[in-house]
């Protein structure tokens, strides 16, 4: 079994480019209605990705407009000694990347294998680089963020009773339904209507007082759940600490076998889709 770290990707219109594009005759707002198809077309066309003076080759196990499985390599020179003789060779370790492009999922699961890449975050940077220019042609941009467990937030709350004076939630442009349905109509409509690519909600207690944060409070629980399921930032001010505490040290992950990945991709697709807490 291999561990896969889970990320959410979201799109937003690039409001710096509001004119019609000659290539596709589409405004950024119109492109948002076709964001998943546009992204799928880009991923389908990928063969090699250039990143930081390296060429990373892709080998697709499965190509589908709403589901992709591929391996990405990380070639490097190595020195091999045999019979007291040293020679230089090229090693090309690789790891699996799974993209669920359903418009209510938009998740990437990346195999954690330090023999290929030291950090799965590196692969998200490679993917962002690969799709960035093509998305810009449609007036779109993408953000990829690591998901975390909502338990992390509530553990800190329970460990600091009557000590939390401020909580701040920061959401990206809310186009992902599984997140949007959790954050409240006022927040999501205001973000969209004002063309805000980031929306911040701060809850702050009176001076010398503290916030009452209850896990049974559906509104707060939904904000925490929406944040953890999209990798959105939550920060807390705790009395007695000068530094702001940021949530997100945990990493949501799932274990998958190579047999599942290659033999039963539909099951893998369902597993990735069902990762909401």
PyMOL commands that set and color helices and strands:
alter all, ss='L'
color gray80, all
select helices_A, chain A and resi 28-32+35-44+120-136+151-159+177-180+185-193+218-228+258-263+265-273
alter helices_A, ss='H'
color red, helices_A
select strands_A, chain A and resi 2-13+48-51+54-64+67-82+85-100+107-111+140-146+164-172+198-204+233-238+245-246+253-256
alter strands_A, ss='S'
color yellow, strands_A
deselect
rebuild
show_as cartoon
